């Protein structure tokens, strides 16, 4: 809380840009003494009815005293916030601190009366809901825990704002007024409401950019060529269904048309609404163009202009000002330095980009942060034959350039419930908010696949155009966190397209069992080996021989798909030189026909230089997985497959044997499936076995995540012995006496142990031993046998350097060990020796938690020593960790067998280890001041565990955390 000396300082950190329900933006900021004219103008535009609802009486105008009272705040006991668009107020909210009797008060009173007023023209946009989130966050920061509001019964809109917020409420009716009282502590319901509103608003803001009713290209050249003229031509060539305007100040006054569309010198000359403006003017002219767009009521911008953050510090400041200017008018922007946007929906056909052709319509959504990568992806998905041959189409495409405003997070929000997108592919060079991205990705991945490749991951340097918070987490850690959220993580653009093709055209497999069939024994064996390398369970390859006909392929594929021991099929094919062999078109038709009979299992084809086959396979009319017939029920594409018993064999079978063990006759099995054939579906084809299998393996892992984690990620357990209040008091005490260091304050061992004890984590005593006598005294108190350890940073946990002596049975052994240590390694002051009682033998592990400035709080687990330090064999989980996540973390490291009885050793108490992880997760989650914890070593014995060392660092938390109010990032 602020002290009296600074309680009047302007709280700049309360300023925020928010997305409203209709997709527009507003600026929320504290009201100041300079806002008197704005407040008066705002009030004059409010209807008499709204004024009556606010003051419970006719109140046509504000008096000078009212204006003074509503613009003078101490930002502690009296606070006012305003929502602004174009610099003018559209809504206000204020609170006044009150005591238990409802009278004006100061701290420590923790109640406040709150009141709103929203301009009629902006009611229904979710402005009041956004203001409530922000004023509640301000109140909590100032020590207010409860709001009271009095509302007239007829003011149903405002009553709904309060009741829908998700807070725990009490309601009463007195003297004709509804009195609402509610706690401000976030609840599970209030957080869910906030995130649902965030998703709807951000998705709507993207929809406005991708589905405009009219587009103006600002900077359209008078002569052919140039960026603006190219975009105009691409819009027209795509058959855009809305209205198009060309704008250029250089047009002659008499020019009224360009390329068949209206031509204007300024946007103000356009007499109808413009939804989207594409800016293709030099950077110095952009501010004037943005101002014109804002004054005209344009909803969104695509800024193709370069010369911003990618050009250096001066350009970075220009970029910040561009975002501030656009948002001040309620507009969102894509770019700057963008390639453009595409929407292939029949009612839109928008190609506001530099792509020369509108991509083929499909059900894949694309987001990239690089124009060059965008071109490569569109080209790969548009080709028929050659390269990646299971060609499919695009639903929407966004190339965000410097992504100063609209980012990958916004597209994930949009795709979550977009009915035209089944698969989302993303090329990301930076993650501006990894914590939010993983939250959004987890929800979206539960509904549809999200495939991500991250560029610039090993350089350690973000692209110049990307102004993002730096993360200290290594790439491997971020990658692991994304996979836990259900994201399909791939390493290359080729793998991104490979996985997208399979996911767009095929159902999810029910398990890892893969049937392999084809007309080449060698190619089948290569595919078998690739499956094993990717962790799949291949069945014995079936060689149909080079003489196989299309009907033989069809019959073999039908039997493989009908086999209950098979979850997916890989068909391998080489060109046939035999008379009557499988031709491209005939083979493609045979494979599609067999796959359509069994629509619940995926099929992929490995081909060698069969361009015709690839084109034929990709010739279906839709990229969506097959839909079930209304007459006959079908298995869900993501339904789990049958049990895996007896599914895999030790090695390949002799050639000629079928997948089901029956001899291959080359004739379709007469027993058909129990479902009607589905529509022809697109079967992806790959030029190499490794690529097909890698895409299939990613699909298998994703399907497993959907089955096992999407619906039930586990729960965060409660522990009755946790003393949250005692921990909070200890933290406040430690921070009050600490120096103001942004890196934080490392606690002394006694304080660290006390804080951990409040959460049920006991650290074994380690009394210091500055001399041999002190060591002997400590050992007598602990009881023999004991261990003598050095705690100097360069010797900590380095038993190999002789800094640890174990099983010292008596004082003589202890004194000899002490003398040996000090003689060979240094003085006691250098070594910092300690004495510990000997614990039961077990496995040494290490548990850490760290708060990353970008990713948030992360829990890490591994075995102590070389396994984690040298080999990087560690598991990472986002905090708060659930019980299932703690179990999976322990079992996911490569050295996990050492915990479960490897080579006849006794299994250790992993249940106690899981509890330790959960308790530490709770500590860090409950107290954002805890920014780093290391427990090392944690010796896990067959019964119980012992924490032998602990370090803990505190720091003042940011004013707003993950559970703070909705706000757009500002870099």
N, C-alpha and C positions, 0 to 999 in steps of 0.2 A: 504494500500500500504506500502511496506517496506521503511524504512528510509535509507539514504545513508550509514549509518554505518553497516547495515546488508543486503544490497541489493545483496551482493555476497554470502550469505549463501546458502548452497545447499538445495533446497526445496524438502525434502524427501517425503512430502505429495503428490507430483506429481507422484510418482511411482505408478504403477497400473498393475495388470494382467487383460488381456482382452481375450474374446473368439472371434475368427475370424469366418468368414463366413462359412468355411469348418468344424468348430467344434474344431479346434486346438486352442491353446492358445499362446499368446505372452506377453512379458513384455515390458511396456512402461516406460521410465525413462528419466530424463534430461541427456543431453550429458555433460561430464566433460572433464577437461584437460587430464585425464588419458586415454581417448578413441582414441588417435591419431592412434595407430596401428589398432584398430578395424575399424575406419573410412576408413583408407587406404585400408585395406583388403576388406571391403564392397564395396568400389568404384571400385576396380579391377574386381569384379564379376558382375558389372552392364554392360549391353550391350551398344555399341556405340550409338544405337538409343535412349535409355533411357537417356544417358548422353546428347545427342543433345537436346532432349526435355527439359531437366533441364536447360541447359546453353545457348540454342539457337545457338550453334556453336559446332564444334568438340572439344572435351575436353577429351583426352584419359586418363589423369592422373591428380591427385591433386598435386599442388605445396606445398612446406613447408608452404608458406604463407597462402594458402587455408586451409590446415589442421589446422593451428593455428587459423584462423578466425572461422572455423566451430566447433572448440572444446573449444573456450574461450567465455563465455557468462556472462553477469551480472545478468541474470535471471529476468530482469525487462524490459529493452529496447531491449535486444537481447536474444532470448531463442531458444534452440534447443532440440528436443526430438528424441529419437530413439526407435524403436521397435526391440526387441531382442528375439532370440530363441537359446537356448544352449549357452547363453552368447555372441553371435555374432549378429551384426547389420543385420537386413533384410530390414529396411526402416528408413528414417529420415525425419523430418520436422523442419523448423525454421521460426521464424518471426523476422523482424527488424522494430522497431517503426519508423514511418515517419510522417511528417507534411502534411498540406493540399497540398503542392507543390510536395510531393513525395520525399523530402529530409530527410536524417537521422535526428532523433529528439529524445527528451526526454519528459517525462511527463511535462506539461499536454496534450501534443499531444495524440490523442486517435485513431490513425490509425496505421496500420502495414501491411507490405508486407509479404506474406507467400509463401513458396515454399516447394515442396515434392520431394523425390526420393525414389522409391521402387525397390528393387532387382527384376529382371525379373522372377526369379523362384518363387517369392511370390506374383506376381501380380495376381489379380483376387480373392484373399483371403479376401478382405475387409480391408487390412491393412491401406490404405490411409484414408478410411472413419473413422476408429477408431482413427487414429492420428489426423484427423481434429477435432473430438469431444474433444480430450484432449488438443490440442493446443489452441482451442477456449476457453475452460474453464480457461486455464492458462492466456490467454490474458485478459479475463474479470476480473480475479483476480488482474491483473496489471493495470487496468484502460483503457484497449484498447477496443473500441466499434465497430471497423470496420476493416475488412480484405480486402486487395487488392491483386489480383493474376494476373499475366500475363502468358498466356498459348499459345503455338503454335496451330493453328487450327487443325493440324494433330494429336495432342495429345488428342484424343477423350476420352480416359479413364480418364484422369485427369479432363477434362471439366465436365464429367459426375459425378465425385466425388463431385465437387462443386455444380452443378445444382441439384443433387439428395438430397442434405443435408437438404433442407427445409427452408433455411434462405431466407430472402427478398433480392433479388439481382438486380444489374444493370449490363448490359453487353454492351460493345462497342468494335469496331474493328478499330485499328489504327496501321499503319506501319506494317501490316502483322501479328499482334499479337492480340489475344482475351484478352481483359481486363475485369476482373470480379471484382465487388465490392459488398460486402454484410455485413449487420449488424450482430453482434454476439449475440444479445439478443435472447434467445430462443423463438421460435414461436410455435403455436399449431402444425403447419406442421412439424417443425424440431424435436419437441418432439415425434410426431407420427412416424416419420422416424426412430429416434433413438431407440424407443421401438420396432418397427417392426424388425429392424436389430438385436436387442438384442434377440428377440424371435427366429428368424431363426437360429442365431448362437448357442444359448444355446440348442435349440432343436436338432440341428445337432450334437452337442457334446455328447448328451445323445444317439442319434441314433448310433453313432460310437461305443459306449460302449455296446449297446444292440444287434447290428447286425454286429458283426465282421466276416470277411472272414476267419480268422485264430486265434487260441487261443494257447498260451503257458502257461502251469502250471509250475511255478517256485517253486521248493521245493517239487517235487513229490517224495514220499518215495520209497525206493527200495523194502520194504516189504509191504504187504497189511496193511491197516489201516493208521491212520494219516490223517491230514487235506488235504495235497496236493494230496495224492493217492485217497482219497475219492472224491475230486472234479473231478479228472481225470475220475474216474469210473462213476460219475454222468453225466459228459459230454458225455461219450460214450454210457451210457445206454439210454440217451435221444434221441440218434440218431442225434447228432449235424451235421449239413450239411457242416461245414467248415473243415479246416485242424486243427489237434491237435498235439501239441508237448509237450513232457515231458522233463523238465529241472531239473538237479540236479548235482552239482559239485561232489557228491560222487559216481556217476555212474562210473563203470570201463571203461577204454578207449575203450575196445572192445565191450561194450554194445551199440547196435544201436536201440533197440526196447524195449518197455515196454507196456504191455497190448495191443499190436497190433498197437501202434503208435510210430513214431520216437522218440528216446531218445537222449538227448544231454547233455553234461556237462555244457555248457554255451550257452547263447542266441546267441553269435557270431557265433556259429557253424551252426546255421540255415541259409540256403542260400536263403530263400525266405522271403517276408514281414510277419511280425506278427502284427495283428491289436490290439489284447487284450492280456494282460498278467495278470494272476492270481498269486498273490504273497502269498505263504504259507510258508515263512521262518521266523525264529526268528527275532524280531525287530532289533537287531544289524546288521543283514545281509541285511536288506531292502535297505539302501542307495546304496550299491554296486549293488544290483539287479535293482534298479531304474535307476542308471547310465547306466547299460547295456541296459536296455529297451530304454532309451533316445537315446543312440548311434545307436541302431538298427532301430530306427524310429517307435517304437511302438506307437500306437495312444492313448491308454487308459489303466488304471490299475484298478484292483480290489484287494485291500489289505486286506487279511483276518487276517493278523498278529495282535496280541494284544501287549500290553505293551506301549501304548501311553498315551494320555491325561487322560484316565480312571484310570491310575496308579499313577497320582500325577503330581506336577510341572515339574519334570524332563521329564516325558513322554509328557507333554504338549509342551515343547520346541522341543522334538523330532518330534512331530506331525507337528508343524509349519515348521520345516526344511524339513520334508517329502513333504509337500505341495509346499514349495518354489522350491525344487528340481524337482518335477514332472512338475510343470508349466514352469520351466526354459527350459525344453525340449519340451514344447508345448503339454504336456499330461494332461488330466484330470484324477482324481482318485475317486473311490468309496471306502470309508473306512476312516481310518484303522478300525480294529476290526469289519469288515463287515461280513455278512452272505453270501452275494453273489448276483447274478443277474440271471434272468430267462427271456427268450423270447420264447413263444410257437408258433410263426409264422411258418407255414409249411416249408418255405425256410430257416429257421434258427435252430429251436429246440435247443436253448441254455439253458443249465442248469449248469452255472458256479457258483454253490452254494453248500451248505451243505445239501440242501433238497434231500432226497433219491430218489424222483421220480419227473419227469417233471409234473407240474400241468396240469390238463385237459385244453385244449384250450378253451378260451372264450373271452369276451370283457370287462373284468374288469382289470384296471391297479392298482397295489398295490405299495405303498411306505411305508416303516417302518424304524424307527431308532433303532429298537431292534430286535436281532435275535430271541429271545424267542417269541415275538409277531408275528414275521414273520412266525414262525413255526405254531403258533396257527391259524393264518389267512389262511395259505395255507391248513392246515388240515381241517378247517371248510368248506372252499370252495370246497375241494376235496371229502368230504364225500357224500355218497348217503344214505339218510335215517338217522333218529336219529338227535337230536339237531336241528340245523337250517337246514331245509330239502329242501328248494328251491335251490338245489345245482347248481352252475354255474362254469364257468372256468375263467382262467386268460389270459390276453394278455401279459402283462409284469409285472415283479416283481423286486423291488430293495430294498435290506436291507442295509442301508448305514452305520450302525455302528456309529462311531463318527462323520460322515458326515463332515469331515474336508474340503472337496471341493464340490463334487456334493451333492446337498441338495434337499429338497422338491420343492424349487422354480424351479430348473432345470427340474424336472419331470413334473411339471405343464406346463412349456413351451413346453415340448415334447408332452404331452398328448393333448394339445390344438388342434393340427391339425393331430394327429395320427389317421389314418383311421381304425386301428384295436382296438381302445379303445373307448367304449361308456360311461363308468363310471370310475371314479378315487376314490380309497379309500386310505386314508392316516392316519397312526398313527404317531403323532409328539410329541416328548417330549420337544422340544424347537422350537421357531420360530426365526431363526437368524436375519431375516429382515422382521418383520411383515408388514411394510408399503409396501414393494415390494410384499410380498405374497398376501396381499389384492388386490393390483392392478392386479396382474396376475390372481388371483382367480376370480375376477369380470369378466375379459374377458373370461376365460375358462368356468366359470359357465354359461355364456350366450350361450355356445354351447353344453356343456355336464355336467352332475352332478359331483360335487366334494364333497365327504363326508369325514369329518375330525373328529378324536377323539384325544384329547390332553392329554397325560400322564403327571404325575408329576405337575399337575396344581395347587394343593393346598399346596404342600410342600414348595414352594417359593425358591427351590434350583434346579438348573439345574443339570442333570447328569454330573459326573466328566468328561466324554469324550467330552462334548459339550462346546466349547469355543465360547460363544455368548455374545453380548451386553445385559446388564441387562435392563429389562423394569420395570418401576415403576408402570405400570398400573396393576390393579387387574385383575384376570382371567375373571371375569364377563364382564369387559370392553372389553378385547380382544375378548371374545366370541361374544359380541354384534357387534363389528366391522367386524368380519368374517361373521356373518349372513347378515349384510348389503351388503357385497360383493357377496352374493349368495351362500356362503358355507353352506352346510348342516352340522350343528354342532351336534354331538352326544356325549354321555358321556362314553360309554363302547364299548369294542371290539364286544360284542354281538350285540349291536345296530348298529355298523358300518357294520357288515355283513348283518344284517336284512335289513337295508336300501339299501345296495348295491344289494342284491338279487332282490328286488322289482324294483329298477331302471334299472337293467340290462335286466330284462325279460318283463317289462310291460311299456306301454305308460304313459305319464304324465296325471294326471287327469285334467279335465277342471274346477274343483271347489271342494268345501268341502262336497258335498252331497253324503252320503254313503248308499247304499242298503245292508241289512244284510239278509242272508237266510241260512238255514241249517236244520239238523234233530234233533236239541236239543234246546228246548225253553230256558233253563238256559244258555247255551253257547251263544245263540243269545242275551240274556239280558246283559250278561257280556260284550259282544262286543259293544252293544249299550252304556253302561255306559262308557266304555273305549273311545269311540268316543267323547262323551260329554266332558270327562276330557281333551282330546287333542285338543279341540276347533273345532272339526268337526261337521257336521250337519247330524246325522244319520236319515235315514227313518225308518219307523216301521219295526221291524224284522219280517221275514216270517218263521214260523215254518212248515217244511215239514213233521214233525213227524218221528219217528224212522223207520217207514215202507217205507220211501221214496226210490224209485228205482233210478238207475242212470239216467233213462229217465226223472224222475221227477226233479232231480237236473238240468239236461240240460235245460228243459223247463223253470224252474224258473229263471235260470241264463240268458237265452236268453231274457226273458221278462224284467228282471232287467236292462240288458245292453241296451235294446231298449227303456227304459223309459227315456224321455227327462229330468225328474226331478232327474236323478241319474248321478253322475260323476264317481263313483267307486263302486266296489262290494266286500264285504267280505263274503266268504262262510265258514260256520262252519260245521264240520263233526265229528261225533263220530262213533265208530264201530257199524255196524249193526248186530243184532242177529236174525233178522226176515228172514224167507225164502223168497228169491227173493229180499232181501235188497241190498244195494249198496256195492259191493265188491271193493277192492282197485283199481285194474286195470280198471274195468268197470267205476267206478266213475271218475277216472282220465281222461279217454278217453272222457267221457261225458262232463266234465268241459272244457277240452281243445277244444273240438269241438264247444261248445257254445261260448267260448271266441274268437275263430278264426273268427266267424261270425261277431263280433263287435270289431275290433282290435283297436278302438280309446279310449277304456276305460280300466283301470287297474283292475285286479282281484287278490285277495289274499285269501289264504285258511288257516283257523284255524283248526288244527286237534288235536285229543287226542290219542296218542299212535297208530298212523296209519303209521307205517314205510313203509308198502307197498304202501300206497297212496302217501307218500312223494316221494318215489323213482319213482313212475310212473309219478307224476306231473313234476318231474325234468328231464324226459327222452327225452326232445326235443333235436334236433340236433344243435340248435343255441341259444346263449344268447342274441342276438340282438333283439330289438323291431321289430315287423313285418313291412316289407316294403310293400308299396302300389303296387298293381298290375299295370302293364303297360296298361292294358286294361280298368280298372275301377278306377276312382279317389277315394281316401279314405281321411277321415279327418286326419290332422296332429296329431300325438300323443300329442303334447303340445298345440293344439288349445283350446281356451277357450270354456267352456261348455255353455249351454243355461242359461238364466237368472234364478236366484234362487227363483223366486216367488213361494210361496206355496209349497216349497220343504220339509220342516220339520214339524213334528207334535209334539204336546206337550209330547207325551209319547208312549210307545210300544202299539201296537194294539193287540187285542185278537189273540191267536194262530190260524193258519189256513188261515188267510187273506194274499193275495199276495201283492207283492210290488206295483203292479199297481192298487190294489183295486179289482181285479177280483178274483173269487174263483179259487183255485188251483185244477186242475184236474189230475195233474201228467203227462200230455201229452204236448209235445212241441207245442208252439203257431204256428199255420199254417202260419201266416204272417211273412215271413223272412225279414232280413235286406235288405237295398238297395245296399249292396256291396257284392261282392263275398267273400267267406270265405278265410281268410289268412292262411298262413302256421301254423302248430302247434307251439305254443309258450310255453315257460317254465313258469309255474305258481308257484310262491314261496309259500311254506307252512310253517306254524309256529306252535309251540307246545303250544302257549298261545295267548289268544285274545289280551292282552295288547301289546305283541311284534308286532303282525301284525298291530294293529291300530297305534302304535307309528311309525312304518316304513311308513305306509300310510300317517300319519299326516305330517311327514317330507317331503314326496313327494309332498303333497298338497301345503305346504308352499313354497317349491322350485318352483313348477309350477307357483304359484302366483307371485313369484319374477321374473320369466322369462317373464311373461306376462306384469307386471306392471313396472318393473325397468330395466330390461336388455337393452331394446331398448331405453328407455328415462329416464335416471337418473335425468333429470332436467338440469338447467343451472346456472352458477354463474353470478348473475346480476351485471351490471355496475351502479354506482351511480355518477352523475355528480358533486355532492358537495364534493366528497372525494378529499383531497389535499395530494396526495402521496408524493410529493416533500417536503412539509412542515413537514410531519411526519418523513421522512428520515433525514431531517436536525436536527430535535429535538432529534431523536434517537442518531445521531452521536455526538451531543453536550453533551448528558447525558453520553454516554459511554466514551467520551474523558476525562471527569473529574472523572470517577468512578475508584475505586480500581479494580485490576485484580483478581476477585473472580470467580472461576468456577461455583459457584452457581448462579451468576448473581448479578444484582444491582437493588434493589427495588426503584422505583421512589417516590419522595415526592408527596403528593396529587396534588399539583398545576401542576407539570409536567405531572403526569398521566392523569389528566383531560384535559390538553392541547393536549396530544397525541391522546386521544380518540376523542376529538372534531374535530381533523383533518379528522376523518372518520365518522363524523356526529353523534357521540354518546355523548350526553350531560349528564353530571353528575350534580345533584342538588348541589348548594353551601352548604358547611358544615363548616362555620367559627368556629374556636376553641373558647372555652369559659374557659380560665384558672381561671376565677373568675366570681362572680355574675354580676359585672358591665360589664365585657366583654360580658357576655351572653345577658344582657339587650341591649347593644349597637348593637350586631349582630341581635337580634330580631327586633329592630327598623328598621334596614336596610332591613331585609327580609320581614317584615310585619307579623302581627299576623293573625291567630293563628300559633304557632310554636311547634316543638318537641325538647325536650332536651334528648340527647343520650350519653351514655358512649361509648368510642371506645377502651378501654383497651382490649387486646386480650382475657382475660378470661371472659369478659362480652359482647363482641361484638355479636350483634344480639340475646341477651338473655333477651328478655322482661320478661320472667318468673322469672328472678332474680331481677327485679325492676330497671334495668339499662336503661329503656326507659320511658319517660313521654310524653304523647301525648296531643294534643288539648289544649295547654296553651294559653288562650285567651288574657292575658294582662301581664304587667310586674310584678304585684303582684304574680300571679300564677307562673310565671317563677322563681321568686326569692325563693318562698316557695319550689318549686320542686328542685331547685338547692341545697338549704340547706338540704332537706331531703336526696338527693342522697349522698352528701358529709358526712353527719352524719352517714348514715347507711352502705355505701359501701366503703368509703375511701376518701383520699384527692384528690383534683383536679389533682395533678400530677399523681396519680395512675389511676384515672378514665379517664382522657383525654376527658372531655365532649365536645360536639359540639352542635350547634344549627342548625336546619333545618326548612324551611317553611313546613307547612302541605300540603300534596298532596291529590288528590282525593283517596278515598278508593278503594282497589282492592285486587288482589291476589299477595302475596309475592313470588317471584321466585328468582332463582340464576342461573347465566350463567358463565361458566368458560371455559377457553382455556388453554391448557398446551402442551408443546412440550416434548414428551417422547423421550429419546435417541434411542430407538429401533423402536417404532411405528410411530414416527413423531408427527405432530400437531393434537390434538384431541379436539373437542368442546363438552362440557357437559352441559346439561340443566336439571333442576328439580325444584320442589317447595322448597322454603326456609324452614328451620326448620327440624322437625323430619322426614318428608317424605323422604328427600334425605339423611340426616345425619344418621338416625337410621335404616331406612328400605331400603336404597340404591335404592330408586325409582328415577333413573336418566336415561337419554337418552344420547348416545354417537354417535358422527359422526366424520369421518375423515375430516380434513380441506384440501382443500377448500370445503365448504358445498354448495350444490345447493339449489335452491328454493324449490324443492320437498323434499329434505332431511330435510330442516328446518321445513317444514310443518309436516313431519312424526315424527320428533323428539319431537315436542310439543305434538302430539297426542299419542305418544307411551307409555308415563309413565302411571302408574296405577291411579295416582291422576289427570289425565287430565280432568275428568268430572268437577272438580272445576273451570276450565277455560271456560267451555261451558254452564254455567247455571245450575249447580247441585242443585236439590231441590228448584227450583224456583228463585235462585239467578241470578243476571244480568250477562250475558256472558261478558267476557273481550275482549279487543282488541288484538286478537291473530295475526292479520296482522302486527300490530306494533311490536309485540314480534318476529315474523318471520324476520322482517327487522333488528331488533337488532342483532339476531343471524348471519344473513348474513353479516352485517357490521363488526362485530367482527371477523368473519371468514376471511374476506378480509384483515383486519388489520394484523392478524397473518400470513396469506399466503403471503402478499406483503412484510412483513418485518420479516425475520427469526430471527432477534435480539430479537423480542418479544417472550419470552419463557413461560410466565405465565400471565394470566389476570383473575381476579375475579370481577364480577359485582354482588354485594349483599348488600341489597336486590334490586331487580328490581320489583317495584310495578306496576302491569298491571291493569289498570282501564278499565271501559267500553269504554272510549275514551282516547287513548294514554297510555303511560307508563312513569315512573319516575325511573331513576337510582340514588339511594340514596347513594351508596358507591362503590368505585372502588379501586383496588390495581393492580399494574402492575410491572412486573420484566423483565429486559433486560439482555442479555448476548451476547458476541461475537459469531456469528454463526460459524458452521464448514466450512472449506474451500470448501467442496463439499457437495451439498445437493441432494435431490431426482432428480432434473433436471440436475445434473452434468453428466459427460460422463460415458459411460458404463464401469464398472469395476467389477471384481470378488471380493467377500469379503475376507478380511484378518483379522483373529482373533488373 
